């Protein structure tokens, strides 16, 4: 079963969504076979209104996995562009494994 994971800034946790419904919140979670999704309409609304909204998430299959030493950090900033990127600006659309950490960081193995 695939789930969506996104950062909930109010709860300071990762929200877990199944079939469009939030089913829980976790401090840390891992996914495999991940696709990064951005709703461009929601991003444009955020840019226009300067209000936070769920506009970006990762979709994949939940798994148990640590953060590997070879993992690279991925982040999303709606004001910087429409994609998830690495520290050097490389666009990331998919990853084989992603670890979402307690501190709000996202680490992936491509």
C-alpha positions in Angstrom: 0.0 0.0 0.0 1.4 3.4 -0.9 1.2 6.3 1.5 1.9 10.0 1.3 4.2 11.7 3.7 4.5 15.5 4.3 5.8 17.7 7.1 3.1 19.1 9.4 4.6 22.4 10.7 2.0 22.8 13.4 2.5 19.4 15.0 6.3 19.3 14.2 5.8 15.8 12.9 5.4 13.9 9.6 1.8 13.5 8.5 0.9 10.1 7.0 -1.9 10.1 4.5 -3.6 7.0 3.0 -6.1 7.3 0.1 -6.3 11.1 0.7 -7.0 10.9 4.5 -4.6 11.6 7.2 -4.3 8.4 9.3 -1.5 9.5 11.8 1.6 11.5 12.6 5.1 10.1 13.2 8.3 11.7 14.3 10.3 9.6 11.8 9.3 7.3 8.9 10.9 5.6 5.9 9.6 4.9 2.4 10.8 2.9 -0.5 10.1 3.4 -4.2 9.4 7.0 -3.7 8.0 9.6 -6.0 8.1 13.3 -5.0 4.9 15.2 -5.9 4.3 19.0 -6.0 0.8 20.5 -6.6 1.7 23.5 -8.8 -1.8 25.0 -8.2 -1.3 24.9 -4.4 2.2 26.3 -4.8 1.0 29.2 -6.9 -1.7 29.9 -4.3 0.9 30.0 -1.6 3.1 32.4 -3.6 0.1 34.7 -4.2 -1.4 34.6 -0.7 1.8 33.9 1.4 -0.2 31.2 3.3 1.1 27.8 4.2 -0.6 24.8 2.6 0.1 21.2 1.8 1.5 21.4 -1.6 4.4 18.9 -1.7 4.7 15.3 -0.5 6.4 12.0 -1.0 4.5 8.9 -2.2 5.9 5.4 -1.6 5.7 2.2 0.4 6.3 2.3 4.1 9.4 0.3 5.3 11.8 0.0 8.2 15.2 1.5 7.2 17.9 3.6 8.9 19.4 6.7 7.3 22.3 5.3 5.2 25.6 7.2 5.2 25.4 7.6 1.4 22.0 9.4 1.7 21.7 12.9 0.4 19.5 15.6 1.8 16.5 16.7 -0.2 14.3 19.7 0.5 11.4 21.6 -0.9 11.0 25.4 -0.8 8.0 26.8 -2.7 9.7 30.1 -3.1 12.8 28.6 -4.7 11.1 26.6 -7.3 8.5 23.9 -8.2 10.6 20.8 -7.3 12.3 18.9 -4.5 16.1 19.6 -4.8 19.4 18.6 -3.2 21.7 21.1 -1.5 23.4 21.9 -4.8 20.1 22.5 -6.6 19.7 19.2 -8.5 16.1 18.3 -9.0 14.9 15.0 -7.5 11.8 13.4 -8.8 12.2 9.8 -7.5 14.3 7.9 -5.0 14.7 4.2 -4.1 14.6 5.0 -0.3 13.8 8.1 1.7 14.2 8.6 5.4 12.2 11.4 7.1 13.9 12.3 10.4 12.6 13.8 13.7 14.3 17.1 13.0 12.3 17.6 9.8 15.0 16.7 7.4 14.5 14.3 4.5 17.4 12.0 3.3 17.2 9.9 0.1 19.1 7.2 -1.6 18.8 7.6 -5.3 
